Amino acid sequence: MTSVVTVTCFGDYHAYVVEEVLRERGIDHRLWLASDFPRDLKISAHYPSDSSLDKFKIVAASETFDLDDVKVVWNRRPNVGNIFDDDLHPGDRAFVADETRHFLRTLWLTSARTALWANDPVAKLQADSKAWQILKARAVGLATPETLMSNNFDDVVAFAQGRKVIYKSFHGRTWKIAGETLNDTTWVSNFTTKINGKELDRDAVESAPGIYQVLVPKAFELRIILCGGTLLPVKIDSQSHDATVLDFRPGQMVLPLEEYQLPGEIEEKILALARAMGIVFGSFDFIVTPEGEHVFLEVNEQGQFLWIEANNPKIHVTQLVADFLISGDPEFLWKRPDRPVLLDDIETRHAIGERYKADMLQRKFRDLHIQHGVG
């Protein structure tokens, strides 16, 4: 039996690291890059008249395995990507992309039914809704910021009138704003921004919906990793640098981090929220106010976590995630080992950084060649 399958996309550094940890532990593991489907990955789903005989066969890199013969599915980042063949007519690409997405959606919902999914495909879809998160958090008694989601200029201006308000996007994103070649390209990322209702641009507001929230004062922030029934809370001293007062992400590799003891009541509410959302894995973000109130911001059910240990090697999040996946237990309670696996050691032993760079370079130039005739 295959113990763990990681479903992800090309270039997922987290998946590369955990793959090596599981291999060192002797765990039968498969790394399945959904982004290679359908060009470089072959899948068959057979539904005979007897449902007990359903089969889901994967052929990846000349290796075949049955998806139903799996203990744990780490539903990491199953992004499709659609790398098209050179000879596929451009007019057919939308059809291929749609068929790919529909087939994979069927596969997620019907396969590996006895496995632990981290996270379940339906729960994953629901958990990606920021509004749904807020409603569920309020239902379990967690404090949340007052929020408006809108592209209505008048409503946004009225919401921001006379108070401090921030804007953030529904998803973090990095995109190209200039340049036709790799050498002259400029990339930007979207971070949380304070807005002024009197200076808002109508066209900008109405061009896309956004999340607007009343600014919550911060003493510090928390990133809390959920693995089954275990929470690993990390205190982020985001107020120690001007550039990270509104959003800690630009400084996550340099800000002071340390493990944090959650109040028992807050821990219980977070676990209740995870159960209500149907997730067993995720990254929760909180603000702790100067008065000590814990305010829920959001949960990314597949949030990044390696940066925590890269910043502070004493926070053994790599070990935690690996132990959880090996356990296959939705109620997993972590017993910290005396000699934990260290991220730095795994990266060094397996040259993961070099592998990542080589893979990304290969894929980048292949994509450019196929899509733009560059390379």
C-alpha positions in Angstrom: 0.0 0.0 0.0 1.2 3.5 -0.8 1.1 5.3 2.5 1.1 8.9 1.4 0.4 10.7 -1.9 1.1 14.4 -2.2 -1.0 16.0 -4.9 0.6 19.3 -5.9 1.9 21.4 -8.8 5.3 21.9 -10.3 7.8 23.9 -8.3 6.2 23.3 -4.8 9.2 23.5 -2.6 7.3 22.4 0.5 6.3 19.1 -1.3 9.9 18.5 -2.2 11.1 18.8 1.4 8.3 16.7 2.9 8.9 14.0 0.2 12.5 13.6 1.4 11.6 13.5 5.1 9.0 10.7 4.4 11.6 8.8 2.3 14.1 9.0 5.1 11.5 7.6 7.5 10.9 4.6 5.1 7.4 5.8 4.2 6.1 4.7 0.8 5.4 8.0 -0.8 4.3 9.3 -4.2 4.7 12.9 -5.4 1.9 13.5 -8.0 2.2 16.7 -10.0 -1.3 17.5 -11.2 0.2 20.3 -13.3 1.7 17.7 -15.5 -1.8 16.4 -16.5 -2.7 15.7 -19.2 0.5 16.1 -21.3 3.0 14.3 -19.0 0.7 12.3 -16.7 -1.8 9.6 -17.6 -4.8 8.8 -15.5 -7.6 6.2 -15.9 -10.7 6.1 -13.7 -12.8 2.9 -14.3 -16.3 2.6 -12.9 -17.7 -0.9 -13.5 -21.2 -2.0 -12.6 -19.9 -3.3 -9.2 -18.9 -0.2 -7.2 -16.5 -2.2 -5.1 -14.3 -2.7 -8.2 -13.8 1.0 -9.0 -10.2 1.7 -10.0 -8.1 4.8 -10.3 -4.8 4.2 -12.1 -2.1 6.8 -12.3 0.9 6.5 -14.6 3.6 9.1 -13.7 7.2 8.9 -14.9 6.7 5.3 -16.1 5.5 4.3 -12.7 1.9 3.0 -12.1 0.0 3.0 -8.9 -3.7 2.9 -7.8 -4.9 6.0 -6.1 -7.4 4.1 -4.0 -4.5 2.0 -2.5 -3.5 5.0 -0.4 -3.5 5.8 3.3 -3.1 9.6 3.2 -3.7 12.2 0.5 -1.9 15.5 1.2 -4.1 17.6 -1.0 -1.5 20.3 -1.2 -1.8 22.4 -4.3 -3.5 20.5 -7.1 -3.2 23.3 -9.7 -3.5 22.2 -13.3 -1.3 24.6 -15.2 -2.1 23.0 -18.6 1.3 22.6 -20.5 0.1 22.2 -24.1 1.8 20.2 -26.8 3.5 22.2 -29.5 1.2 20.8 -32.2 -2.1 21.5 -30.3 -4.1 24.1 -32.2 -4.5 27.3 -30.1 -8.2 27.2 -30.7 -8.4 23.8 -29.0 -6.6 24.8 -25.8 -9.6 26.2 -24.0 -11.4 22.9 -24.6 -8.4 20.8 -23.3 -8.1 23.1 -20.2 -11.8 22.7 -19.4 -11.8 19.0 -19.9 -8.8 18.6 -17.6 -10.3 20.6 -14.8 -13.6 18.7 -15.0 -12.0 15.3 -15.0 -9.7 16.1 -12.1 -12.6 17.5 -10.1 -14.4 14.2 -10.6 -11.2 12.3 -9.6 -10.8 14.3 -6.3 -14.5 13.7 -5.3 -14.6 9.9 -6.0 -11.2 8.4 -5.4 -9.1 7.4 -2.3 -12.4 7.2 -0.3 -10.8 5.3 2.6 -7.8 7.6 2.9 -7.3 10.6 5.1 -7.5 13.7 3.0 -5.6 16.7 4.2 -7.8 18.3 3.2 -11.0 16.9 1.8 -11.7 18.3 -1.7 -15.1 19.8 -0.7 -13.8 21.2 2.5 -10.9 22.6 0.6 -13.2 24.5 -1.8 -15.3 25.9 1.1 -12.3 26.8 3.2 -11.0 29.0 0.3 -13.9 31.4 0.8 -12.9 34.3 3.0 -16.5 35.2 3.7 -17.3 31.6 4.7 -14.3 31.6 7.0 -15.5 34.7 8.8 -19.1 33.3 9.3 -17.7 30.1 10.7 -15.2 31.9 13.0 -18.0 34.1 14.4 -20.2 31.1 14.9 -17.6 29.4 17.2 -17.1 32.7 19.2 -14.0 34.1 17.6 -13.6 37.9 17.2 -13.3 39.1 13.6 -12.7 42.5 12.0 -15.6 44.4 10.5 -15.4 43.5 6.8 -16.8 44.7 3.5 -16.3 42.7 0.3 -17.2 44.8 -2.7 -16.4 46.5 -6.0 -19.1 49.1 -5.4 -17.2 52.4 -5.1 -19.9 54.2 -3.1 -20.2 51.4 -0.6 -16.4 51.3 -0.1 -16.2 55.0 0.4 -19.0 55.0 2.9 -17.4 52.0 4.7 -14.1 53.9 5.0 -15.6 57.2 6.1 -14.1 58.5 9.3 -12.2 55.4 10.2 -9.0 53.5 9.5 -9.5 50.8 6.9 -7.2 48.4 5.0 -7.6 46.7 1.6 -6.4 43.2 0.9 -7.0 40.8 -2.0 -8.8 37.5 -1.9 -5.6 35.7 -2.9 -2.0 36.6 -2.8 -0.5 37.0 -6.2 2.7 37.9 -8.0 2.5 39.2 -11.6 4.5 40.7 -14.4 4.0 44.4 -15.1 6.6 45.1 -17.7 9.1 43.4 -20.1 8.8 40.8 -22.8 11.9 38.8 -21.9 13.2 37.3 -18.7 15.9 40.0 -18.4 13.6 43.1 -18.5 10.6 41.8 -16.6 9.4 43.6 -13.4 7.3 41.5 -10.9 5.1 42.9 -8.2 3.2 41.3 -5.2 0.0 42.5 -3.6 0.1 43.1 0.2 -2.3 44.6 2.7 -2.6 48.4 2.2 -4.2 51.2 4.2 -6.7 53.2 2.2 -8.1 56.7 2.4 -11.8 56.9 1.3 -11.2 60.4 0.0 -8.4 59.4 -2.3 -9.8 56.1 -3.7 -9.9 55.7 -7.5 -13.4 54.7 -8.8 -12.0 52.8 -11.7 -9.6 50.8 -9.5 -12.3 49.9 -7.0 -14.8 48.9 -9.6 -12.4 46.9 -11.8 -12.2 44.0 -9.3 -13.8 43.1 -5.9 -11.7 43.5 -2.8 -11.7 42.9 0.9 -12.0 46.0 3.0 -11.6 45.8 6.8 -11.6 48.1 9.8 -8.0 48.3 10.9 -7.4 46.3 14.1 -4.6 47.5 16.4 -1.7 45.0 16.7 0.6 44.1 19.6 1.8 41.2 17.4 0.5 38.5 15.1 0.2 34.8 15.1 0.6 32.1 12.5 -0.9 28.9 13.8 -0.3 25.6 12.1 -3.0 23.0 12.4 -2.2 19.3 12.1 -5.1 17.1 13.1 -5.8 17.8 16.8 -2.5 19.7 17.2 -1.9 23.4 17.0 1.6 25.0 16.7 1.2 28.7 17.4 4.0 31.1 16.3 4.3 34.6 17.6 5.3 37.1 14.8 6.7 40.5 16.1 5.3 42.3 13.1 5.3 45.7 14.8 9.1 45.8 15.1 9.6 47.0 11.5 7.8 49.8 9.7 7.5 47.7 6.5 5.5 44.9 8.3 3.1 46.9 10.4 0.2 46.2 8.1 1.3 42.9 6.6 4.1 40.6 8.0 4.8 38.8 4.7 7.4 41.2 3.3 9.6 40.5 6.4 8.7 37.0 7.3 12.2 35.7 7.0 13.7 38.4 9.3 11.0 39.2 11.9 11.5 37.7 15.4 9.5 34.5 15.7 8.9 32.3 18.7 6.5 29.6 19.8 3.4 31.0 21.6 1.1 29.6 24.3 -2.5 30.1 23.3 -5.1 30.7 26.0 -7.1 27.5 26.4 -10.3 29.1 25.3 -8.9 30.4 22.1 -7.3 27.0 21.3 -10.6 25.3 21.8 -12.3 27.7 19.5 -9.7 27.3 16.8 -10.1 23.5 16.9 -13.9 23.9 16.8 -13.5 26.2 13.8 -11.4 23.5 12.0 -14.0 20.9 12.7 -16.8 23.2 11.5 -14.8 23.8 8.3 -14.0 20.1 7.9 -10.3 20.6 7.6 -7.5 18.8 9.4 -4.6 20.9 8.1 -4.1 24.6 7.6 -2.4 27.9 8.6 -4.5 30.3 10.7 -3.6 34.0 11.0 -4.6 36.1 14.0 -3.9 39.5 15.4 -3.3 39.9 19.2 -4.3 43.5 20.2 -2.5 45.6 22.8 -5.4 44.6 25.2 -4.7 40.9 24.6 -7.7 40.1 22.4 -7.2 37.4 19.8 -8.8 38.4 16.5 -9.2 35.9 13.6 -8.1 37.1 10.2 -8.2 34.1 7.9 -7.1 30.5 7.4 -5.2 29.2 4.4 -5.9 25.5 4.3 -2.6 24.9 2.5 -0.6 27.9 3.8 3.2 28.0 3.6 5.0 26.9 6.8 8.7 26.2 6.0 9.5 29.9 6.3 8.9 29.6 10.0 11.6 27.0 10.6 13.9 28.7 8.1 13.6 31.9 10.2 13.8 30.1 13.6 15.3 26.6 13.4 14.0 25.9 17.0 10.4 25.7 15.7 10.2 22.2 14.2 7.4 22.6 11.9 8.9 20.2 9.2 8.9 17.4 11.8 5.3 18.2 12.8 3.9 18.1 9.3 5.7 14.9 8.4 4.6 13.2 11.6 1.0 14.1 11.0 1.0 12.8 7.4 2.6 9.5 8.6 0.0 9.1 11.3 -3.0 9.3 9.1 -4.9 10.3 12.1 -7.5 13.2 11.9 -7.2 13.7 15.6 -3.4 13.6 15.6 -1.7 14.7 18.8 2.0 15.5 18.4 4.6 13.9 20.6 7.8 15.9 20.1 10.8 13.7 19.4 14.0 14.2 21.3 16.0 14.5 18.0 13.7 16.2 15.5 14.3 16.3 11.8 15.7 19.7 10.8 14.8 21.6 7.7 18.4 22.7 7.1 19.7 19.1 7.3 17.0 17.9 4.8 17.8 20.7 2.4 21.5 20.0 2.6 21.4 16.2 2.4 19.2 16.2 -0.7 20.3 19.5 -2.3 16.6 20.5 -2.5 17.5 24.1 -3.4 19.5 23.0 -6.4 16.8 20.6 -7.5 14.1 23.3 -7.2 16.2 25.8 -9.2 16.9 23.2 -12.0 13.3 22.1 -12.2 12.0 25.7 -12.3 14.5 26.7 -15.0 13.6 23.7 -17.1 9.9 24.3 -16.8 10.2 28.1 -17.2 11.9 27.8 -20.6 9.6 25.0 -21.7 6.5 27.1 -20.9 8.0 30.1 -22.7 8.8 28.1 -25.7 5.4 26.5 -25.9 3.3 29.6 -25.2 5.4 32.4 -26.7 8.1 30.9 -29.0 10.8 32.0 -26.6 13.8 29.9 -25.5 
